[in-house]
Amino acid sequence: MIEDYLFHLTFLQILGTALGVVQVLLARKNNINNYIFGIGSILISMWVLYRSQLYGDILLNLYYFGMSIYGWFYWKLGKQKKTTPISYSSKEEHLKALGIVVVCFTLMAYWLKFHTNSNVPIWDAVVVSFAWAGMWLMAKRKMENWIYLNISNVIAIPLLFYKELYVYAGLTIFLFIVGVSGYIKWQEILKNEKIEQPTTA
């Protein structure tokens, strides 16, 4: 019985990881279809995380789910009803991202510590708070999303090893590497888009 349970959990981790890998590779290429694979990965991850008592990450994935739907529509239409280009965050957007981190950490740390049986409430809250800000910036197609997401990844890696979620730990290491290359790739895309824009006399 225990062996079957562990096999089932491991299989779901692998399936969710595979979908997650496709998602981040498509995001790196600035492909809107990354959200489709991301949603599949999110739904699987929520079940695995529930069984592993990582409640903060469950809420994180619920947020991912909502932001994935929002991001797909925003990438597709944007504010001007046309495809949203990659750009750097404005000062106001930087402040909003930092605000998301602070508010999310405060709420999550309190909830995880006093209302769940999580044994890593503070670290779990840190992972969630930076990831929330990163996903918001990703939905806005902002360069800095890779920075916030990688801060979350760096903290999540040892946490996942501690929870013995080795497949997800491996995925998160992969996500960190893609995050670095994704930032570089988006810089190249942004540079090329500026070069292709017609100049006015």
Secondary structure, 3 states (H helix, E strand, C coil): CHHHHHHHHHHHHHHHHHHHHHHHHHHHCCCCCHHHHHHHHHHHHHHHHHHCCCHHHHHHHHHHHHHHHHHHHHHHHCCCCCCCCCECCCHHHHHHHHHHHHHHHHHHHHHHHHHCCCCCHHHHHHHHHHHHHHHHHHHCCECCHHHHHHHHHHHHHHHHHHCCCHHHHHHHHHHHHHHHHHHHHHHHHHHHHHHHCCCCC
